[in-house]
C-alpha cells in the first residue's frame, strides 16, 4: 500500500468485480451458426470496481477495493492497483477457482457483446467481510457482485457509520430481484445507473419516472451516454451535457470512470452539478484511453 493512501483519510470503498478483460475486435458480429475472423485482440485489467477505483484514485480520492479473485489473476495487475494508491486489503484470493474473466467482442462501430465467467465472484454468500477495518472509510459503493454478499456488507457498513451508494449496473437485469433490490436501495443514499438500469429500478419499485425513485433514495444519478448525465433530488433535477472525447479508444468502463470523477467532486465538496461535470470529464478522458 502506498504512503499516499496511508497519509490521507480513507474516503471511498468500492465492492464489486475486479476482472481480466479479454477484447476481440471483429468487423461485424457473426450471424447464428456463422464464423467471422478476429482482427485484433488485447487483454486488460478491468471490472466495475476496478474502473471506479482507478478513476477515483487518479483524481485524488483515497480508495479501497473489496472483491474476490481466483487462480490466474496476474501479479502485474495487483501491482498496478497498488501503484495507483488503492487499498487492496479487501481482495480475497479463492484458490482452486477461476479468476473472474470477461470476453468482450467489439465490432467496427464500437458495439459490444460480452460474456462473463464469474469464477470466484459467482457465489459469495458465506464469504468473509472486511469487518476489522471497514470503519476507516466514510462511503461504501456497492456495484456488481453477489447480491447476498453486497447486502451483508451494506448492513455491516451502516452499523459502522458508513454512507452507502447502490450501483448494481448491468447485473440489475439478471442477478437482482424486486425484493433484494428494494432492500439495497432503501438502505442507500445514492443510486447510480444508466437509462436502462434506472428503468429496471423503476420497474422493481413500481414507479413511472426516475424522480419517483426519490421515495426510496435521496439522490439518483443517471448516466445518459452522449447526452450527458442527470441527477434527481428532492430539491430538483440537474442535467449536464457530455464532454466530447477527442478520440475513441474504448467505451468499456466509461460509466465507471464517470462515477470516479463524480466522487472526486463529491469529496471535494463541490455542488451537485459540478460533480456531474467532473464525472463527464472523467468519462471522456477514459474513452480517450487516458487513464
SVG drawing of the C-alpha trace seen along z (x, -y; Angstrom):
<svg xmlns="http://www.w3.org/2000/svg" viewBox="-46 -24 51 50">
<polyline fill="none" stroke="black" stroke-width="0.4" points="0.0,0.0 1.4,-3.4 2.3,-6.1 -0.1,-8.3 -3.1,-6.3 -1.7,-5.9 -1.3,-9.7 -4.9,-10.6 -8.3,-9.9 -9.9,-7.0 -12.9,-8.1 -14.4,-5.5 -14.5,-1.7 -15.8,0.0 -17.2,3.5 -17.5,5.3 -15.8,7.0 -12.0,7.0 -11.7,8.7 -9.4,9.8 -10.9,8.3 -10.1,10.0 -11.1,7.9 -11.6,9.3 -12.1,6.9 -14.3,8.0 -15.6,6.2 -19.1,7.3 -20.8,9.8 -21.5,13.3 -25.0,14.5 -26.2,17.6 -24.1,20.7 -21.6,18.4 -17.9,17.5 -16.1,14.2 -12.3,13.6 -10.8,11.8 -9.0,8.7 -7.2,8.0 -7.1,8.8 -5.8,7.3 -6.0,8.2 -6.5,5.6 -7.3,5.2 -11.0,4.3 -14.2,4.8 -16.7,2.2 -15.0,1.9 -11.5,1.7 -12.5,-1.0 -14.3,-3.1 -11.3,-2.8 -8.7,-3.6 -10.6,-6.7 -11.3,-8.0 -7.8,-7.4 -6.3,-9.1 -8.3,-12.2 -7.2,-12.2 -9.9,-10.1 -8.5,-7.7 -10.0,-4.5 -10.1,-0.8 -11.4,2.4 -13.4,5.4 -13.6,8.3 -12.8,12.0 -10.1,13.2 -9.2,16.7 -6.4,18.6 -4.7,16.9 -5.0,13.3 -1.8,11.6 0.6,10.3 1.3,7.3 -2.4,6.2 -2.2,6.4 0.9,4.2 -0.9,1.7 -3.6,1.3 -1.0,0.8 0.9,-1.7 -2.3,-3.6 -2.5,-4.0 -5.6,-1.7 -6.1,0.1 -6.2,3.8 -6.7,5.3 -10.2,6.3 -9.1,8.5 -9.7,12.2 -7.9,14.9 -10.1,18.1 -7.7,20.9 -8.9,23.6 -11.4,21.2 -11.0,19.3 -10.5,15.6 -13.4,13.6 -12.9,13.0 -14.8,11.2 -14.6,11.8 -15.7,8.6 -16.3,8.7 -16.3,5.2 -17.3,4.5 -16.1,1.6 -19.0,-0.6 -18.0,-0.2 -20.9,2.1 -20.1,4.8 -21.1,8.4 -19.9,9.5 -19.5,13.0 -18.5,13.3 -17.0,16.2 -17.9,15.1 -15.4,17.5 -14.7,16.6 -17.5,13.9 -20.2,16.4 -21.3,17.1 -20.1,15.3 -23.0,15.9 -20.6,17.1 -17.5,15.0 -15.8,13.1 -16.5,9.4 -13.7,6.8 -15.0,6.1 -11.8,5.2 -11.1,2.1 -14.2,1.1 -14.9,-1.6 -11.9,-3.5 -13.9,-4.6 -16.7,-7.1 -18.5,-5.8 -19.2,-2.3 -20.0,-2.0 -21.8,1.3 -21.6,2.3 -21.6,5.7 -21.3,8.7 -23.3,11.5 -26.4,9.6 -26.3,11.6 -22.7,10.5 -23.4,6.9 -26.4,6.8 -24.4,8.3 -21.6,5.8 -24.2,2.9 -25.6,3.9 -22.1,4.1 -21.0,0.8 -24.1,-1.1 -23.6,0.3 -20.1,-1.3 -21.4,-4.7 -20.6,-4.5 -22.8,-6.1 -23.8,-3.8 -24.3,-4.1 -26.1,-1.5 -24.9,-0.7 -25.7,2.8 -25.1,1.8 -25.9,4.3 -26.4,7.0 -29.7,5.4 -31.1,7.2 -30.2,10.7 -28.7,11.0 -31.1,8.8 -34.8,9.2 -37.5,6.9 -37.0,7.8 -33.2,7.8 -33.0,4.6 -35.6,2.9 -33.5,3.7 -30.4,2.3 -32.0,-1.0 -33.9,-1.7 -30.6,-1.4 -28.6,-3.6 -28.2,-7.4 -27.3,-7.4 -28.5,-5.2 -26.4,-5.2 -27.4,-3.7 -27.7,-4.3 -31.1,-4.8 -31.7,-1.0 -30.7,-0.3 -32.7,-3.1 -35.7,-1.9 -35.3,1.5 -35.1,-0.1 -38.3,-1.9 -39.9,1.4 -38.8,3.1 -40.1,0.2 -43.3,-0.4 -42.7,-4.0 -43.1,-5.7 -40.1,-8.2 -36.6,-8.5 -37.9,-11.2 -40.3,-8.6 -37.4,-6.7 -36.7,-9.5 -39.4,-8.0 -36.8,-5.3 -33.4,-7.0 -32.5,-10.7 -30.3,-11.0 -30.5,-9.3 -27.6,-9.8 -28.4,-8.7 -25.7,-8.5 -27.0,-9.1 -24.2,-8.4 -23.7,-11.2 -26.5,-13.2 -24.6,-13.6 -25.9,-12.9 -28.7,-13.9 -29.2,-14.0 -32.6,-13.7 -33.1,-15.1 -36.0,-16.1 -34.9,-19.7 -35.0,-19.4 -33.3,-17.9 -29.9,-18.8 -28.6,-17.9 -25.2,-18.4 -24.0,-17.7 -21.4,-15.1 -17.8,-16.0 -16.9,-15.1 -13.7,-12.9 -11.0,-13.9 -10.7,-10.2 -12.4,-6.9 -10.2,-4.1 -12.9,-2.1 -16.3,-2.7 -15.9,0.1 -15.6,-1.4 -16.7,-4.9 -19.7,-4.8 -17.4,-3.6 -15.0,-6.4 -17.9,-8.8 -18.5,-7.5 -14.9,-8.0 -15.0,-11.6 -18.3,-12.3 -16.8,-11.1 -13.8,-13.3 -16.1,-16.3 -18.3,-14.9 -15.4,-14.5 -14.0,-17.9 -17.3,-19.4 -18.5,-20.6 -22.1,-21.4 -24.0,-18.5 -24.0,-19.9 -20.2,-20.3 -19.9,-16.7 -21.8,-15.7 -19.4,-17.8 -16.4,-16.1 -18.0,-12.8 -18.4,-13.6 -14.9,-14.9 -13.5,-11.7 -15.6,-9.6 -14.3,-11.4 -10.7,-11.0 -11.3,-7.3 -12.8,-6.9 -9.7,-8.6 -7.5,-6.0 -6.0,-8.5 -6.4,-6.5"/>
</svg>
